[in-house]
Amino acid sequence: MLDRFFRLSENGTTVRTEVLAGLTSFLTMAYIIVVNPTILADAGMPFAGAAAATCLGAAMGSILIGLAANSPIALAPGMGLNAYFTYTVVKGMGLPWEAALGCVFLSGLAMLLLTVAGLRQLIIAAIPQSLYAAIAAGIGLFIAFIGLHGAGIVVANPVTAVKLGDLATPSAGLAVFGLALTGALLVWRIRAAILIGIVATTALAWVLGEVVMKPIDYSVAALTSTAFRLDIPAALGLGGHGAGIALVEIVFIFLFVDLFDNVGTLVAVTQRAGLMTQDGRIPRLRRMLFADSAASMAGAVAGTSPVVNYIESASGVSAGGRTGLTAVVVGLLFLAALFAAPYAQAIPAAATAPALILVGAMMMAPLARVDWADPMTAIPAFLILVGIPLTFSISNGIAFGVIAYVVLKLVRGQAGRGDWLMILLAALFAVRFVWLAAG
């Protein structure tokens, strides 16, 4: 039954491989169960409720995209957008968190309407393949940098921006152990290499006493403290309280970042899985876009910030995940985590860092498709490649590349009617940068 529904044989995979891939993706994403509610708690939201909502939002989104689109990409509340939710919308603008959740719901609804209208699909179709290759590789560098920083191998420096961390620290040492073990297993073609690396490094961290568990008051019943608490009328400014005119700005930021982060992740993970067609199309794209829009709206109802496609899904794809069964397994594991959310602390960053670093390395392959001898493609591709990790934003990196591509086409006199959408995107990106500078 599973083989027929998820077309496992057709995609060259098995139930065992998909389950292992789902477990691998979940372990690399599990940090969000603790990190997301920690950030949302700064907005005044109950920690336990936000933790339960995080698990529920990730479960619903992952299961939905797995069943509806047969995609191995998992979803969860997005990093970056949760910080914008807390520190800009709630603390900066003074909105109640209930009204902010209303804004999240409205942005998800806007995404859904754009998908129905076909605009999101048009945007994905308009971006040249050379830029897609750079997006995939740039995201690879991004997640590798996250892994290196999380393990303490690369740290901040006020003079040089970054520097080599202290490799004698337990965290860095554990990460180096995980890198060596996982790298060796990958060379030996062990399909569960990444999963084995995460589990072995976690076990070693426990043995060495490097896992710190902080007691947290938590129960599944805590979900009721955030579920159905969104306040859409307040978000619309009805009754004199809430977002009002600021709604446009808030929804636009949620929508804009969510849109291009999701596009980048869809492209990168689909390319990594070898599921993209020869003409650069993503199979079942419309269903994927419906799924992430619906997941963001459902997450707002549960009580969490926008739910997005997770780039950590690439670790599951690297472990062999090719179908929606991988995402469904991730979703079921997040459902199980509802009953033990605080125990996500048991998996240290040093254990997941090697997976992110090595998956990032394997995502460099698409760069071979970029014509580096042609400045028309090389310059925009390079700006995307370095812009994503150095600005710590998928959206910013894509913006650099799109603007550069359009400017070079206009300078060269090659822009035609078929480039209208790319020109519009470049203009919107430019306006966004001007707005950010003015703010």
Stockholm file with secondary structure:
# STOCKHOLM 1.0

chainA/1-439         MLDRFFRLSENGTTVRTEVLAGLTSFLTMAYIIVVNPTILADAGMPFAGAAAATCLGAAMGSILIGLAANSPIALAPGMGLNAYFTYTVVKGMGLPWEAALGCVFLSGLAMLLLTVAGLRQLIIAAIPQSLYAAIAAGIGLFIAFIGLHGAGIVVANPVTAVKLGDLATPSAGLAVFGLALTGALLVWRIRAAILIGIVATTALAWVLGEVVMKPIDYSVAALTSTAFRLDIPAALGLGGHGAGIALVEIVFIFLFVDLFDNVGTLVAVTQRAGLMTQDGRIPRLRRMLFADSAASMAGAVAGTSPVVNYIESASGVSAGGRTGLTAVVVGLLFLAALFAAPYAQAIPAAATAPALILVGAMMMAPLARVDWADPMTAIPAFLILVGIPLTFSISNGIAFGVIAYVVLKLVRGQAGRGDWLMILLAALFAVRFVWLAAG
#=GR chainA/1-439 SS CHHHHHTTTTTTCCHHHHHHHHHHHHHHHTTHHHHHHHHHHTTTCCHHHHHHHHHHHHHHHHHHHHHHHCCCCCEEECTTHHHIIIIIIITTTCCCHHHHHHHHHHHHHHHHHHHHHTHHHHHHHHSCHHHHHHHHHHHHHHHHHHHHHHHTSEEEETTTEEEECCTTSHHHHHHHHHHHHHHHHHHTTCTTHHHHHHHHHHHHHHHTTCCCCCCCCCCGGGGGGTTTCCCHHHHTTGGGCSCTTHHHHHHHHHHHHHHHHHHHHHHHHHHHHTCSCTTSCCTTHHHHHHHHHHHHHHHHHHTCSCEEECTTHHHHHHTTCCSHHHHHHHHHHHHHHTTSGGGGGGSCHHHHHHHHHHHHHHTTGGGGGSCTTCHHHHHHHHHHHHHHHHHTCHHHHHHHHHHHHHHHHHHHTCCCGGGHHHHHHHHHHHHHHHHHHHC
#=GC SS_cons         CHHHHHTTTTTTCCHHHHHHHHHHHHHHHTTHHHHHHHHHHTTTCCHHHHHHHHHHHHHHHHHHHHHHHCCCCCEEECTTHHHIIIIIIITTTCCCHHHHHHHHHHHHHHHHHHHHHTHHHHHHHHSCHHHHHHHHHHHHHHHHHHHHHHHTSEEEETTTEEEECCTTSHHHHHHHHHHHHHHHHHHTTCTTHHHHHHHHHHHHHHHTTCCCCCCCCCCGGGGGGTTTCCCHHHHTTGGGCSCTTHHHHHHHHHHHHHHHHHHHHHHHHHHHHTCSCTTSCCTTHHHHHHHHHHHHHHHHHHTCSCEEECTTHHHHHHTTCCSHHHHHHHHHHHHHHTTSGGGGGGSCHHHHHHHHHHHHHHTTGGGGGSCTTCHHHHHHHHHHHHHHHHHTCHHHHHHHHHHHHHHHHHHHTCCCGGGHHHHHHHHHHHHHHHHHHHC
//
